[in-house]
Amino acid sequence: MFELYIANKNYSSWSLRPWVLMKALEIPFNEHLMPFEGGFGASHEAFRRFSPSGLVPCLVDGELAVWDSLAIVEYLAEQHTNVWPADKAARAWARSATAEMHSGFGALRDECSMNCGVRVELNGLSDKLKADVYRLDALWQQGVERFGGPFLAGKHVSAVDAFYAPVAFRAQTFNLPLSAPSQAYVERLLALPAMQAWYQAALEEPWREPMHEAETLKNGTLKADLRLS
């Protein structure tokens, strides 16, 4: 049985990616939720007990630890053929789009950090954030149109959808200006049972991490806090 170490479901976008993929594809694992504590430095030292990088997510398979979300996905793909699309063209596109998300969209990450349980009205969109949203819109429409949908690389959820799952929560929190087709894709992601389970758990978490809370509101105004505790 895989052991998956993650951090707060309300905040940890990187943790969400392998978690939602494994849930959606019914890959069994035991979840270990390790809340952020005392800022990055304290969390980093605590996480080093199970993660060589001191970061989450980290997948443990027996004596083997696999860290970084993309490495985890590729490790899972060696054992589960449905992690990536079966079609060669769809698989190549999905890997490219996944790598782009893994290394890019810096303005989106910086200006719209993941905080599932709140709703924020942005003061405005910087030019860099506008460019990221424009690129997201184009990328999502291309994938759905080219491979027939309803997901980015075809009929079934795959790793590329898991990598954009945190963006769906960001779009919900910050009401990002998306086209109708892209908004429909966001709603399909949010409706997945795995995403619903993650979201409900995020709302029920008791923790408030000051750094993440401050990041959420640095470019906007809190309109609603839907968290239950």
MDAnalysis code that builds the backbone (N, CA, C; Angstrom):
import MDAnalysis as mda
import numpy as np

u = mda.Universe.empty(687, n_residues=229, atom_resindex=np.repeat(np.arange(229), 3), trajectory=True)
u.add_TopologyAttr("name", ["N", "CA", "C"] * 229)
u.add_TopologyAttr("resid", np.arange(1, 230))
u.add_TopologyAttr("resname", ["MET", "PHE", "GLU", "LEU", "TYR", "ILE", "ALA", "ASN", "LYS", "ASN", "TYR", "SER", "SER", "TRP", "SER", "LEU", "ARG", "PRO", "TRP", "VAL", "LEU", "MET", "LYS", "ALA", "LEU", "GLU", "ILE", "PRO", "PHE", "ASN", "GLU", "HIS", "LEU", "MET", "PRO", "PHE", "GLU", "GLY", "GLY", "PHE", "GLY", "ALA", "SER", "HIS", "GLU", "ALA", "PHE", "ARG", "ARG", "PHE", "SER", "PRO", "SER", "GLY", "LEU", "VAL", "PRO", "CYS", "LEU", "VAL", "ASP", "GLY", "GLU", "LEU", "ALA", "VAL", "TRP", "ASP", "SER", "LEU", "ALA", "ILE", "VAL", "GLU", "TYR", "LEU", "ALA", "GLU", "GLN", "HIS", "THR", "ASN", "VAL", "TRP", "PRO", "ALA", "ASP", "LYS", "ALA", "ALA", "ARG", "ALA", "TRP", "ALA", "ARG", "SER", "ALA", "THR", "ALA", "GLU", "MET", "HIS", "SER", "GLY", "PHE", "GLY", "ALA", "LEU", "ARG", "ASP", "GLU", "CYS", "SER", "MET", "ASN", "CYS", "GLY", "VAL", "ARG", "VAL", "GLU", "LEU", "ASN", "GLY", "LEU", "SER", "ASP", "LYS", "LEU", "LYS", "ALA", "ASP", "VAL", "TYR", "ARG", "LEU", "ASP", "ALA", "LEU", "TRP", "GLN", "GLN", "GLY", "VAL", "GLU", "ARG", "PHE", "GLY", "GLY", "PRO", "PHE", "LEU", "ALA", "GLY", "LYS", "HIS", "VAL", "SER", "ALA", "VAL", "ASP", "ALA", "PHE", "TYR", "ALA", "PRO", "VAL", "ALA", "PHE", "ARG", "ALA", "GLN", "THR", "PHE", "ASN", "LEU", "PRO", "LEU", "SER", "ALA", "PRO", "SER", "GLN", "ALA", "TYR", "VAL", "GLU", "ARG", "LEU", "LEU", "ALA", "LEU", "PRO", "ALA", "MET", "GLN", "ALA", "TRP", "TYR", "GLN", "ALA", "ALA", "LEU", "GLU", "GLU", "PRO", "TRP", "ARG", "GLU", "PRO", "MET", "HIS", "GLU", "ALA", "GLU", "THR", "LEU", "LYS", "ASN", "GLY", "THR", "LEU", "LYS", "ALA", "ASP", "LEU", "ARG", "LEU", "SER"])
u.atoms.positions = np.array([
    [0.843, -1.197, 0.000],
    [0.000, 0.000, 0.000],
    [0.881, 1.251, 0.000],
    [0.574, 2.186, -0.884],
    [1.281, 3.452, -0.905],
    [0.940, 4.276, 0.339],
    [1.919, 5.065, 0.788],
    [1.716, 6.033, 1.863],
    [1.929, 7.416, 1.248],
    [0.902, 8.257, 1.283],
    [1.000, 9.591, 0.683],
    [0.970, 10.648, 1.770],
    [2.047, 11.412, 1.858],
    [2.152, 12.498, 2.833],
    [1.775, 13.811, 2.158],
    [0.837, 14.515, 2.781],
    [0.351, 15.783, 2.245],
    [0.279, 16.809, 3.373],
    [0.022, 18.057, 3.003],
    [-0.205, 19.110, 3.999],
    [-1.669, 19.549, 3.921],
    [-1.968, 20.680, 4.535],
    [-3.338, 21.164, 4.647],
    [-4.082, 21.120, 3.322],
    [-5.278, 20.560, 3.344],
    [-6.068, 20.504, 2.120],
    [-6.570, 21.885, 1.709],
    [-6.701, 22.780, 2.665],
    [-7.151, 24.124, 2.308],
    [-6.123, 24.883, 1.486],
    [-4.841, 24.618, 1.725],
    [-3.780, 25.421, 1.116],
    [-2.904, 24.686, 0.103],
    [-2.669, 23.397, 0.281],
    [-1.551, 22.733, -0.399],
    [-1.920, 22.247, -1.797],
    [-1.656, 23.093, -2.771],
    [-1.975, 22.754, -4.158],
    [-1.141, 21.582, -4.658],
    [0.136, 21.543, -4.255],
    [0.993, 20.448, -4.712],
    [0.512, 19.117, -4.144],
    [0.038, 19.111, -2.902],
    [-0.489, 17.877, -2.310],
    [-1.719, 17.382, -3.048],
    [-2.558, 18.313, -3.482],
    [-3.799, 17.942, -4.153],
    [-3.548, 17.117, -5.406],
    [-2.517, 17.422, -6.151],
    [-2.325, 16.809, -7.467],
    [-2.244, 15.274, -7.405],
    [-1.301, 14.676, -6.670],
    [-1.287, 13.211, -6.636],
    [-2.472, 12.637, -5.883],
    [-2.939, 13.339, -4.861],
    [-4.081, 12.849, -4.072],
    [-5.308, 12.680, -4.953],
    [-5.661, 13.722, -5.704],
    [-6.884, 13.650, -6.500],
    [-6.728, 12.661, -7.649],
    [-5.518, 12.550, -8.202],
    [-5.290, 11.573, -9.268],
    [-5.483, 10.152, -8.738],
    [-4.889, 9.853, -7.601],
    [-4.993, 8.505, -7.046],
    [-6.428, 8.182, -6.644],
    [-7.131, 9.146, -6.103],
    [-8.535, 8.929, -5.756],
    [-9.378, 8.707, -7.009],
    [-9.190, 9.552, -8.018],
    [-9.999, 9.444, -9.232],
    [-9.744, 8.133, -9.969],
    [-8.501, 7.650, -9.930],
    [-8.147, 6.414, -10.633],
    [-8.244, 5.187, -9.731],
    [-8.684, 5.400, -8.505],
    [-8.879, 4.309, -7.534],
    [-7.581, 3.541, -7.276],
    [-6.499, 4.281, -7.116],
    [-5.204, 3.717, -6.725],
    [-5.140, 3.773, -5.198],
    [-5.107, 2.651, -4.517],
    [-5.188, 2.662, -3.047],
    [-3.965, 3.312, -2.405],
    [-4.203, 4.053, -1.323],
    [-3.114, 4.633, -0.552],
    [-3.615, 5.001, 0.839],
    [-2.675, 5.104, 1.752],
    [-2.957, 5.641, 3.077],
    [-2.547, 7.101, 3.105],
    [-3.424, 7.941, 3.596],
    [-3.162, 9.384, 3.657],
    [-2.549, 9.759, 5.007],
    [-1.506, 10.600, 4.939],
    [-0.897, 11.156, 6.145],
    [-0.885, 12.673, 5.999],
    [-1.767, 13.345, 6.711],
    [-1.875, 14.798, 6.605],
    [-1.016, 15.438, 7.699],
    [-0.048, 16.230, 7.272],
    [0.897, 16.884, 8.173],
    [0.711, 18.395, 8.034],
    [0.000, 19.039, 8.947],
    [-0.306, 20.462, 8.779],
    [0.951, 21.332, 8.771],
    [0.876, 22.421, 7.993],
    [1.913, 23.435, 8.066],
    [1.958, 23.987, 9.486],
    [3.159, 24.231, 9.993],
    [3.282, 24.734, 11.361],
    [4.423, 25.729, 11.462],
    [4.095, 26.893, 12.012],
    [5.134, 27.873, 12.314],
    [5.901, 28.419, 11.138],
    [5.280, 28.527, 9.979],
    [5.964, 29.055, 8.816],
    [6.786, 28.000, 8.102],
    [7.403, 28.422, 6.992],
    [8.094, 27.473, 6.121],
    [9.218, 26.738, 6.834],
    [10.041, 27.457, 7.608],
    [11.202, 26.841, 8.236],
    [10.835, 25.692, 9.151],
    [9.842, 25.902, 10.010],
    [9.422, 24.864, 10.945],
    [8.813, 23.686, 10.209],
    [7.981, 23.963, 9.221],
    [7.366, 22.888, 8.448],
    [8.418, 22.087, 7.698],
    [9.389, 22.785, 7.132],
    [10.437, 22.114, 6.369],
    [11.168, 21.102, 7.238],
    [11.506, 21.481, 8.444],
    [12.216, 20.564, 9.337],
    [11.320, 19.406, 9.749],
    [10.048, 19.678, 10.011],
    [9.123, 18.608, 10.389],
    [8.917, 17.625, 9.243],
    [8.805, 18.154, 8.030],
    [8.530, 17.296, 6.879],
    [9.748, 16.447, 6.491],
    [10.928, 16.874, 6.896],
    [12.120, 16.093, 6.576],
    [12.114, 14.723, 7.241],
    [11.237, 14.509, 8.197],
    [11.126, 13.195, 8.829],
    [10.646, 12.130, 7.842],
    [9.908, 12.565, 6.814],
    [9.388, 11.596, 5.833],
    [9.724, 11.968, 4.400],
    [10.126, 13.213, 4.143],
    [10.389, 13.670, 2.781],
    [11.828, 14.153, 2.658],
    [12.626, 13.588, 1.767],
    [14.022, 14.020, 1.628],
    [14.171, 15.510, 1.340],
    [13.204, 16.108, 0.655],
    [13.285, 17.528, 0.316],
    [12.740, 18.426, 1.417],
    [12.059, 17.846, 2.394],
    [11.386, 18.644, 3.402],
    [10.125, 19.299, 2.891],
    [9.621, 18.806, 1.762],
    [8.428, 19.362, 1.131],
    [7.386, 18.267, 0.918],
    [6.155, 18.684, 0.704],
    [5.078, 17.767, 0.336],
    [4.627, 18.106, -1.075],
    [4.059, 17.096, -1.771],
    [3.743, 15.745, -1.326],
    [4.969, 14.834, -1.378],
    [4.841, 13.723, -0.678],
    [5.857, 12.678, -0.738],
    [5.137, 11.335, -0.708],
    [5.472, 10.488, -1.659],
    [4.895, 9.148, -1.742],
    [5.923, 8.147, -1.242],
    [5.515, 7.305, -0.314],
    [6.401, 6.273, 0.214],
    [5.850, 4.910, -0.196],
    [6.711, 4.129, -0.809],
    [6.375, 2.776, -1.256],
    [7.407, 1.829, -0.658],
    [7.064, 1.246, 0.479],
    [8.022, 0.412, 1.185],
    [9.197, 1.237, 1.675],
    [10.396, 0.897, 1.235],
    [11.594, 1.626, 1.637],
    [11.902, 2.802, 0.710],
    [11.075, 2.986, -0.313],
    [11.347, 3.989, -1.338],
    [10.484, 5.229, -1.125],
    [11.104, 6.399, -1.117],
    [10.388, 7.669, -1.047],
    [10.494, 8.371, -2.394],
    [9.367, 8.858, -2.885],
    [9.315, 9.616, -4.137],
    [8.738, 10.985, -3.812],
    [9.502, 12.038, -4.009],
    [9.035, 13.377, -3.696],
    [8.908, 14.189, -4.979],
    [8.162, 15.247, -4.883],
    [7.769, 16.122, -5.999],
    [6.586, 15.499, -6.744],
    [5.572, 16.331, -6.989],
    [4.325, 15.831, -7.568],
    [4.515, 15.193, -8.939],
    [5.368, 15.766, -9.774],
    [5.564, 15.208, -11.110],
    [6.280, 13.863, -11.041],
    [7.266, 13.758, -10.160],
    [7.963, 12.480, -9.983],
    [7.002, 11.412, -9.470],
    [6.107, 11.795, -8.575],
    [5.122, 10.842, -8.051],
    [4.222, 10.344, -9.173],
    [3.754, 11.269, -10.004],
    [2.884, 10.875, -11.118],
    [3.602, 9.902, -12.052],
    [4.838, 10.186, -12.378],
    [5.570, 9.289, -13.276],
    [5.831, 7.930, -12.622],
    [6.074, 7.917, -11.330],
    [6.256, 6.654, -10.621],
    [4.965, 5.832, -10.662],
    [3.841, 6.497, -10.439],
    [2.553, 5.801, -10.515],
    [2.292, 5.281, -11.924],
    [2.701, 6.055, -12.932],
    [2.453, 5.667, -14.319],
    [3.196, 4.387, -14.688],
    [4.295, 4.105, -14.008],
    [5.028, 2.870, -14.276],
    [4.240, 1.635, -13.844],
    [3.256, 1.854, -12.972],
    [2.491, 0.739, -12.432],
    [1.013, 0.770, -12.809],
    [0.555, 1.920, -13.306],
    [-0.865, 2.078, -13.644],
    [-0.954, 2.761, -15.010],
    [-1.433, 2.048, -15.994],
    [-1.410, 2.539, -17.373],
    [-2.384, 3.683, -17.633],
    [-3.363, 3.885, -16.742],
    [-4.357, 4.940, -16.985],
    [-3.959, 6.292, -16.414],
    [-2.752, 6.425, -15.878],
    [-2.299, 7.730, -15.387],
    [-2.185, 8.727, -16.538],
    [-1.680, 8.263, -17.687],
    [-1.609, 9.072, -18.902],
    [-2.552, 8.509, -19.956],
    [-2.994, 9.310, -20.911],
    [-3.875, 8.806, -21.976],
    [-3.197, 7.710, -22.792],
    [-4.005, 6.781, -23.291],
    [-3.460, 5.685, -24.103],
    [-3.014, 6.165, -25.481],
    [-3.719, 7.141, -26.040],
    [-3.387, 7.655, -27.370],
    [-2.070, 8.425, -27.334],
    [-1.202, 8.160, -28.307],
    [0.145, 8.766, -28.319],
    [0.089, 10.288, -28.372],
    [-0.749, 10.835, -29.272],
    [-0.822, 12.284, -29.416],
    [-1.387, 12.933, -28.155],
    [-2.432, 12.330, -27.601],
    [-3.023, 12.864, -26.370],
    [-2.039, 12.783, -25.210],
    [-1.285, 11.702, -25.170],
    [-0.303, 11.527, -24.098],
    [0.807, 12.573, -24.195],
    [1.299, 12.812, -25.395],
    [2.349, 13.819, -25.584],
    [1.844, 15.210, -25.207],
    [0.623, 15.530, -25.634],
    [0.035, 16.833, -25.289],
    [-0.147, 16.949, -23.779],
    [-0.660, 15.891, -23.162],
    [-0.916, 15.911, -21.719],
    [0.375, 16.089, -20.928],
    [1.426, 15.422, -21.362],
    [2.711, 15.580, -20.670],
    [3.241, 16.998, -20.827],
    [3.096, 17.568, -21.999],
    [3.558, 18.939, -22.228],
    [2.780, 19.924, -21.361],
    [1.461, 19.775, -21.330],
    [0.624, 20.683, -20.539],
    [0.883, 20.514, -19.048],
    [1.154, 19.291, -18.625],
    [1.477, 19.032, -17.218],
    [2.799, 19.686, -16.845],
    [3.812, 19.533, -17.696],
    [5.103, 20.154, -17.430],
    [4.992, 21.672, -17.412],
    [4.154, 22.228, -18.280],
    [3.962, 23.678, -18.299],
    [3.372, 24.166, -16.978],
    [2.406, 23.418, -16.446],
    [1.823, 23.789, -15.161],
    [2.839, 23.631, -14.042],
    [3.627, 22.584, -14.109],
    [4.601, 22.295, -13.056],
    [5.654, 23.393, -12.940],
    [6.039, 23.970, -14.060],
    [7.141, 24.933, -14.040],
    [6.719, 26.368, -14.300],
    [5.473, 26.595, -14.675],
    [5.056, 27.922, -15.101],
    [3.937, 28.526, -14.290],
    [3.271, 29.505, -14.887],
    [2.129, 30.201, -14.293],
    [2.511, 30.840, -12.956],
    [3.652, 31.517, -12.941],
    [4.155, 32.121, -11.717],
    [3.257, 33.211, -11.158],
    [2.675, 34.032, -12.015],
    [1.807, 35.107, -11.533],
    [0.547, 34.536, -10.904],
    [0.001, 33.498, -11.505],
    [-1.189, 32.865, -10.939],
    [-0.886, 32.326, -9.547],
    [0.245, 31.662, -9.394],
    [0.622, 31.127, -8.085],
    [0.824, 32.259, -7.073],
    [1.484, 33.345, -7.518],
    [1.837, 34.426, -6.609],
    [0.637, 35.272, -6.212],
    [-0.232, 35.549, -7.158],
    [-1.327, 36.479, -6.895],
    [-2.622, 35.798, -6.483],
    [-2.715, 34.490, -6.710],
    [-3.950, 33.753, -6.398],
    [-3.585, 32.428, -5.727],
    [-3.060, 32.503, -4.522],
    [-2.664, 31.274, -3.828],
    [-3.902, 30.451, -3.482],
    [-3.728, 29.131, -3.393],
    [-4.875, 28.269, -3.142],
    [-5.335, 28.404, -1.696],
    [-6.598, 28.714, -1.542],
    [-7.251, 28.784, -0.237],
    [-8.703, 28.388, -0.499],
    [-8.981, 27.100, -0.402],
    [-10.249, 26.554, -0.881],
    [-11.469, 27.176, -0.212],
    [-11.358, 27.509, 1.071],
    [-12.534, 27.844, 1.851],
    [-12.974, 29.277, 1.834],
    [-12.314, 30.146, 1.065],
    [-12.698, 31.549, 1.063],
    [-13.040, 32.009, -0.350],
    [-13.677, 33.175, -0.417],
    [-13.954, 33.832, -1.683],
    [-13.386, 35.243, -1.604],
    [-12.634, 35.615, -2.629],
    [-11.896, 36.877, -2.619],
    [-12.205, 37.662, -3.881],
    [-12.429, 38.954, -3.710],
    [-12.570, 39.858, -4.859],
    [-11.221, 40.513, -5.109],
    [-10.637, 40.228, -6.261],
    [-9.340, 40.793, -6.588],
    [-9.436, 42.302, -6.798],
    [-8.394, 43.002, -6.364],
    [-8.338, 44.441, -6.610],
    [-8.155, 44.731, -8.096],
    [-7.583, 43.796, -8.811],
    [-7.335, 43.915, -10.236],
    [-6.430, 42.791, -10.671],
    [-6.257, 42.661, -11.960],
    [-5.360, 41.651, -12.506],
    [-4.136, 42.334, -13.091],
    [-2.968, 41.935, -12.619],
    [-1.739, 42.456, -13.201],
    [-1.615, 41.961, -14.634],
    [-0.722, 42.599, -15.386],
    [-0.517, 42.162, -16.765],
    [-0.035, 40.712, -16.811],
    [0.820, 40.335, -15.862],
    [1.323, 38.963, -15.847],
    [0.225, 37.970, -15.504],
    [-0.659, 38.332, -14.579],
    [-1.773, 37.443, -14.253],
    [-2.740, 37.337, -15.422],
    [-3.000, 38.444, -16.101],
    [-3.849, 38.397, -17.297],
    [-3.260, 37.445, -18.336],
    [-1.946, 37.498, -18.502],
    [-1.298, 36.611, -19.472],
    [-1.434, 35.152, -19.061],
    [-1.306, 34.862, -17.769],
    [-1.466, 33.489, -17.294],
    [-2.887, 32.995, -17.514],
    [-3.872, 33.823, -17.205],
    [-5.265, 33.419, -17.384],
    [-5.575, 33.216, -18.865],
    [-5.053, 34.096, -19.707],
    [-5.242, 33.947, -21.155],
    [-4.650, 32.633, -21.645],
    [-3.464, 32.306, -21.158],
    [-2.823, 31.054, -21.566],
    [-3.603, 29.844, -21.062],
    [-4.066, 29.901, -19.817],
    [-4.891, 28.808, -19.289],
    [-6.115, 28.586, -20.168],
    [-6.776, 29.669, -20.490],
    [-7.988, 29.594, -21.301],
    [-7.704, 28.918, -22.640],
    [-6.641, 29.358, -23.291],
    [-6.299, 28.789, -24.593],
    [-5.917, 27.315, -24.476],
    [-5.147, 26.987, -23.462],
    [-4.684, 25.609, -23.269],
    [-5.843, 24.674, -22.996],
    [-6.724, 25.066, -22.096],
    [-7.859, 24.211, -21.757],
    [-8.785, 24.015, -22.957],
    [-9.073, 25.081, -23.667],
    [-9.943, 24.940, -24.835],
    [-9.299, 24.044, -25.892],
    [-8.000, 24.197, -26.089],
    [-7.307, 23.370, -27.068],
    [-7.415, 21.895, -26.715],
    [-7.151, 21.555, -25.453],
    [-7.196, 20.152, -25.046],
    [-8.578, 19.545, -25.210],
    [-9.590, 20.227, -24.710],
    [-10.953, 19.691, -24.782],
    [-11.410, 19.555, -26.225],
    [-11.126, 20.559, -27.056],
    [-11.565, 20.511, -28.452],
    [-10.794, 19.466, -29.252],
    [-9.495, 19.381, -29.022],
    [-8.677, 18.472, -29.821],
    [-8.942, 17.010, -29.503],
    [-9.151, 16.708, -28.218],
    [-9.264, 15.306, -27.827],
    [-10.684, 14.903, -27.434],
    [-11.632, 15.793, -27.638],
    [-13.039, 15.441, -27.527],
    [-13.659, 15.555, -26.161],
    [-12.869, 15.874, -25.137],
    [-13.403, 16.082, -23.796],
    [-14.069, 14.840, -23.218],
    [-14.685, 14.991, -22.068],
    [-14.894, 16.241, -21.334],
    [-13.680, 16.730, -20.545],
    [-12.632, 15.886, -20.499],
    [-11.431, 16.281, -19.770],
    [-10.347, 16.720, -20.750],
    [-9.216, 17.147, -20.243],
    [-8.249, 17.832, -21.097],
    [-7.654, 16.951, -22.183],
    [-7.503, 15.660, -21.909],
    [-6.886, 14.784, -22.906],
    [-7.805, 13.630, -23.293],
    [-9.118, 13.853, -23.188],
    [-10.044, 12.828, -23.626],
    [-11.175, 12.558, -22.654],
    [-11.703, 11.348, -22.716],
    [-12.905, 10.995, -21.961],
    [-12.665, 10.819, -20.469],
    [-11.420, 10.502, -20.104],
    [-11.150, 10.116, -18.729],
    [-10.187, 11.083, -18.050],
    [-10.336, 11.201, -16.752],
    [-9.390, 11.983, -15.953],
    [-8.003, 11.356, -16.056],
    [-7.002, 12.197, -16.227],
    [-5.623, 11.718, -16.261],
    [-4.746, 12.708, -15.490],
    [-3.444, 12.474, -15.530],
    [-2.524, 13.296, -14.746],
    [-2.629, 14.776, -15.086],
    [-2.884, 15.103, -16.339],
    [-2.942, 16.514, -16.719],
    [-4.099, 17.223, -16.024],
    [-5.220, 16.555, -15.850],
    [-6.338, 17.153, -15.112],
    [-5.980, 17.335, -13.644],
    [-5.282, 16.357, -13.082],
    [-4.871, 16.464, -11.681],
    [-3.967, 17.669, -11.471],
    [-3.106, 17.965, -12.450],
    [-2.195, 19.092, -12.289],
    [-2.914, 20.432, -12.388],
    [-4.039, 20.471, -13.058],
    [-4.800, 21.715, -13.130],
    [-5.932, 21.769, -12.108],
    [-6.091, 20.721, -11.299],
    [-7.136, 20.718, -10.279],
    [-7.006, 21.883, -9.296],
    [-5.787, 22.228, -8.829],
    [-5.692, 23.391, -7.932],
    [-6.114, 24.699, -8.593],
    [-5.958, 24.786, -9.898],
    [-6.381, 25.996, -10.595],
    [-7.905, 26.124, -10.566],
    [-8.601, 24.995, -10.579],
    [-10.059, 25.043, -10.467],
    [-10.469, 25.654, -9.130],
    [-9.773, 25.281, -8.057],
    [-10.078, 25.902, -6.768],
    [-9.704, 27.377, -6.765],
    [-8.599, 27.727, -7.397],
    [-8.226, 29.138, -7.489],
    [-9.272, 29.931, -8.278],
    [-9.746, 29.354, -9.368],
    [-10.769, 30.037, -10.170],
    [-12.027, 30.280, -9.343],
    [-12.370, 29.318, -8.506],
    [-13.555, 29.451, -7.644],
    [-13.324, 30.514, -6.572],
    [-12.162, 30.491, -5.949],
    [-11.872, 31.439, -4.867],
    [-11.808, 32.869, -5.372],
    [-11.139, 33.086, -6.507],
    [-10.866, 34.442, -6.980],
    [-11.758, 34.877, -8.146],
    [-12.682, 34.021, -8.550],
    [-13.599, 34.349, -9.646],
    [-12.821, 34.831, -10.870],
    [-11.891, 34.002, -11.312],
    [-11.038, 34.381, -12.436],
    [-11.859, 34.530, -13.716],
    [-11.496, 35.496, -14.562],
    [-12.269, 35.748, -15.786],
    [-11.935, 34.729, -16.878],
    [-12.738, 33.694, -16.978],
    [-12.524, 32.619, -17.941],
    [-13.627, 32.610, -18.991],
    [-13.317, 32.070, -20.146],
    [-14.339, 31.878, -21.169],
    [-15.350, 30.833, -20.709],
    [-16.491, 30.787, -21.379],
    [-17.528, 29.820, -21.019],
    [-17.030, 28.375, -21.114],
    [-16.298, 27.991, -22.179],
    [-15.793, 26.613, -22.224],
    [-14.827, 26.290, -21.087],
    [-13.957, 27.219, -20.740],
    [-13.014, 26.973, -19.656],
    [-13.720, 26.932, -18.308],
    [-14.712, 27.794, -18.120],
    [-15.477, 27.760, -16.873],
    [-16.229, 26.443, -16.750],
    [-16.728, 25.932, -17.861],
    [-17.412, 24.639, -17.830],
    [-16.435, 23.531, -17.435],
    [-15.191, 23.617, -17.913],
    [-14.178, 22.630, -17.519],
    [-13.892, 22.735, -16.023],
    [-13.766, 23.953, -15.507],
    [-13.566, 24.145, -14.070],
    [-14.692, 23.472, -13.288],
    [-15.909, 23.668, -13.727],
    [-17.051, 23.096, -13.014],
    [-17.047, 21.569, -13.080],
    [-16.570, 21.007, -14.200],
    [-16.454, 19.547, -14.273],
    [-15.421, 19.025, -13.290],
    [-14.300, 19.741, -13.180],
    [-13.293, 19.329, -12.207],
    [-13.847, 19.427, -10.787],
    [-14.467, 20.532, -10.471],
    [-14.977, 20.727, -9.117],
    [-16.048, 19.709, -8.749],
    [-16.734, 19.175, -9.745],
    [-17.806, 18.211, -9.495],
    [-17.303, 16.781, -9.309],
    [-16.037, 16.528, -9.615],
    [-15.513, 15.178, -9.432],
    [-15.656, 14.759, -7.971],
    [-16.066, 13.519, -7.698],
    [-16.188, 13.078, -6.305],
    [-14.908, 13.287, -5.497],
    [-13.757, 13.043, -6.110],
    [-12.497, 13.241, -5.393],
    [-12.296, 14.711, -5.025],
    [-12.639, 15.615, -5.937],
    [-12.506, 17.045, -5.649],
    [-13.501, 17.483, -4.580],
    [-14.697, 16.933, -4.624],
    [-15.697, 17.253, -3.609],
    [-15.239, 16.788, -2.229],
    [-14.633, 15.608, -2.179],
    [-14.145, 15.081, -0.903],
    [-13.024, 15.955, -0.353],
    [-12.083, 16.352, -1.228],
    [-10.990, 17.230, -0.803],
    [-11.544, 18.553, -0.287],
    [-12.477, 19.134, -1.027],
    [-13.045, 20.436, -0.667],
    [-13.749, 20.378, 0.687],
    [-14.543, 19.355, 0.906],
    [-15.262, 19.242, 2.175],
    [-14.284, 19.104, 3.334],
    [-13.241, 18.309, 3.141],
    [-12.231, 18.158, 4.182],
    [-11.504, 19.480, 4.438],
    [-11.247, 20.243, 3.360],
    [-10.597, 21.549, 3.514],
    [-11.453, 22.491, 4.351],
    [-12.756, 22.485, 4.113],
    [-13.654, 23.356, 4.871],
    [-13.681, 22.993, 6.349],
    [-13.453, 21.722, 6.658],
    [-13.550, 21.251, 8.040],
    [-12.242, 21.366, 8.819],
    [-11.150, 21.717, 8.147],
    [-9.867, 21.821, 8.843],
    [-9.888, 22.952, 9.876],
    [-9.305, 22.723, 11.057],
    [-9.300, 23.760, 12.094],
    [-8.138, 24.734, 11.991],
    [-7.159, 24.451, 11.121],
    [-5.917, 25.219, 11.144],
    [-6.019, 26.494, 10.309],
    [-5.354, 27.545, 10.811],
    [-5.159, 28.786, 10.059],
    [-3.660, 29.090, 10.073],
    [-3.051, 29.081, 8.914],
    [-1.613, 29.314, 8.824],
    [-1.418, 30.765, 8.376],
    [-0.837, 31.624, 9.224],
    [-0.798, 33.070, 8.937],
    [-0.190, 33.431, 7.594],
    [0.897, 32.775, 7.198],
    [1.542, 33.117, 5.935],
    [0.598, 32.871, 4.757],
    [-0.062, 31.726, 4.753],
    [-0.987, 31.419, 3.658],
    [-2.202, 32.352, 3.672],
    [-2.681, 32.674, 4.864],
    [-3.828, 33.578, 4.945],
    [-3.464, 34.958, 4.398],
    [-2.275, 35.434, 4.733],
    [-1.839, 36.750, 4.238],
    [-1.658, 36.735, 2.730],
    [-1.092, 35.661, 2.192],
    [-0.905, 35.553, 0.742],
    [-2.235, 35.620, 0.008],
    [-3.269, 35.017, 0.581],
    [-4.569, 34.982, -0.067],
    [-5.134, 36.373, -0.275],
    [-4.885, 37.268, 0.678],
    [-5.538, 38.586, 0.660],
    [-4.614, 39.713, 0.239],
    [-3.410, 39.392, -0.238],
    [-2.485, 40.482, -0.561],
    [-2.908, 41.258, -1.800],
    [-3.776, 40.671, -2.632],
    [-4.222, 41.360, -3.852],
    [-5.743, 41.467, -3.938],
    [-6.426, 41.323, -2.796],
    [-7.871, 41.368, -2.872],
    [-8.526, 41.536, -1.514],
    [-9.860, 41.489, -1.542],
    [-10.679, 41.693, -0.349],
    [-11.493, 40.440, -0.071],
    [-11.511, 40.025, 1.187],
    [-12.287, 38.849, 1.570],
    [-13.772, 39.139, 1.432],
    [-14.455, 38.297, 0.663],
    [-15.903, 38.442, 0.483],
    [-16.679, 37.405, 1.292],
    [-16.089, 36.225, 1.512],
    [-16.766, 35.187, 2.288],
    [-15.743, 34.178, 2.788],
    [-15.966, 33.688, 3.995],
    [-15.172, 32.599, 4.555],
    [-16.132, 31.463, 4.868],
    [-16.025, 30.384, 4.084],
    [-16.980, 29.283, 4.160],
    [-16.494, 28.139, 5.039],
    [-15.339, 28.323, 5.657],
    [-14.784, 27.255, 6.482],
    [-15.658, 27.023, 7.713],
    [-15.698, 25.806, 8.169],
    [-16.684, 25.393, 9.173],
    [-16.154, 25.416, 10.587],
    [-14.873, 25.695, 10.754],
    [-14.324, 25.736, 12.117],
    [-13.309, 26.873, 12.240],
])
